[in-house]
Amino acid sequence: MSIEKLCREQRNSADRLFMDFKYTAPGSDEQIQSLNTFHSLVSLWACYLSQTTEQTHLIDKEPSLLS
């Protein structure tokens, strides 16, 4: 998956969590759900970057593994 595709997939969730967090009372259920959503989105990026880094290392260091 490309960075552009991942960004497009997360755009709606990010917009929704921003609005829920900004326009609801501090500590409300909506804010807590927003933080949980934010955590999930950041976790997806961590997984994406980890996989991308692993693939890059395989290509850079061990080209024989790809044959």
N, C-alpha and C positions, 0 to 999 in steps of 0.2 A: 504494500500500500504506500502510495506517495504521501509526502507531507501535505500537499495541496488537498488530496482526498480526505485525509484525516481532519484537516482544518474545516473543510466543508461539512463533514459528518458531525463535528462538535459545535458548529456555529449556533444552531438553534438551542442546544442545551446550555451553552454559555450565555446566550442572550437571556434566556429564561431565568437562569440562576442569578444573573446580575439584577434583573428587575425584581425578582422575589427577595433578594437580599437587601437591595437599596430601599424598597418601598414597603417594607413590613417592620413590625415592632421588633426591637432588639430581643433576642432570645426566643422569638416565636418559632412555632413548628416549621413555618416556611423558611426562616433563616437557617434553621438546623438542617432542613432538607437541602437547601442551597449549598451549604458547606459540604454535605455528603456528596452532592453531585460534583462540586468542585474537586473534591478529593478523588473521585472516580476519574474525572477528566485528566487530572494531573498524573494519576497512576497509568492511564492509557498512554500518555506521552512517555513516561518512564519506560514502559514496556517497548514502545515503538523505538525509542532511542537506543535501548539496550540491544534489541534485535538488529538494528541498523549498524551499530558499532561492532557486534559480533560478525556480521556478514562482511564488513569492511576489513576486519582483522583477518578473516579467512582468505579474502582475496589478496590482501597485501602480503601476508606472511606465509601462507601455505597454498600456493596455486596448484600444487599437485593433488590436494584434496578435492578440487573441483573437477578433476579429469575423470 
